[in-house]
Amino acid sequence: MREIQLKDAKATLSAVVDQAVHGNPAIITRHGRKEVVVLSFEEYEKLKNVPSFGRLLASYPGDEDDIPLRGDKPSRLIDF
């Protein structure tokens, strides 16, 4: 994904949109920081409909007995 400065995106907005529609999204930066992504509406729709991890877990079709119980062993110690 290419990065383009906001001032350049303003000057070439039609080209940025055309590239996004053809599968080449762009990251718009302002003052060196990533601010916005321009992507096709089709890609946006795909991303919008991806379920969250929590929803995937909540929709688990099995019974409570299908999930094995956690072991009694204590977790390992980690030095930070």
C-alpha positions in Angstrom: 0.0 0.0 0.0 1.5 3.3 -1.0 1.6 6.4 1.2 0.8 9.8 -0.2 0.9 13.2 1.5 -2.4 15.0 2.0 -1.5 17.9 -0.2 -0.6 15.5 -3.1 -3.8 13.5 -2.5 -5.8 16.7 -2.8 -4.1 17.5 -6.1 -4.6 14.1 -7.6 -7.8 12.9 -5.8 -9.3 11.4 -8.9 -6.2 9.3 -9.6 -6.1 8.2 -5.9 -9.7 7.1 -6.1 -9.3 5.3 -9.4 -6.3 3.3 -8.0 -8.3 2.4 -4.9 -11.2 1.1 -7.1 -8.7 -1.0 -9.0 -7.4 -2.6 -5.8 -4.5 -0.3 -4.9 -5.5 1.5 -1.7 -3.5 4.5 -0.4 -2.5 5.7 3.0 -2.9 9.5 3.3 -0.4 11.1 5.7 -0.5 14.5 7.3 2.6 16.0 8.9 4.3 12.6 8.5 1.6 10.7 10.4 -0.7 8.1 8.9 -4.2 9.5 9.1 -6.5 7.9 6.5 -6.8 5.0 4.1 -8.5 5.3 0.8 -9.9 2.0 -0.4 -12.7 0.8 -2.6 -16.2 0.6 -1.3 -16.1 -3.2 -2.1 -13.1 -3.6 0.2 -14.7 -1.5 2.9 -17.8 -3.7 2.7 -15.7 -6.9 3.2 -13.9 -5.4 6.2 -17.1 -4.1 7.7 -18.7 -7.5 7.7 -15.8 -9.4 9.4 -17.1 -10.6 12.8 -15.1 -9.8 15.9 -13.2 -12.5 17.8 -15.7 -12.2 20.6 -18.7 -12.8 18.3 -17.0 -15.8 16.8 -16.5 -17.3 20.3 -20.0 -16.4 21.3 -21.4 -18.2 18.2 -19.6 -21.4 19.0 -22.2 -24.1 18.2 -20.9 -26.8 20.6 -21.9 -27.6 24.1 -20.1 -26.4 27.2 -18.8 -30.0 27.7 -17.0 -29.9 24.3 -14.4 -27.5 25.6 -11.7 -29.2 27.7 -11.1 -27.9 31.2 -7.9 -26.0 32.0 -5.2 -28.0 33.7 -4.3 -27.5 37.4 -0.7 -26.7 36.6 0.4 -23.2 37.4 1.4 -21.0 34.5 5.1 -20.6 34.0 7.0 -17.6 35.4 8.3 -15.0 33.0 10.9 -12.4 33.8 10.3 -9.0 32.3 
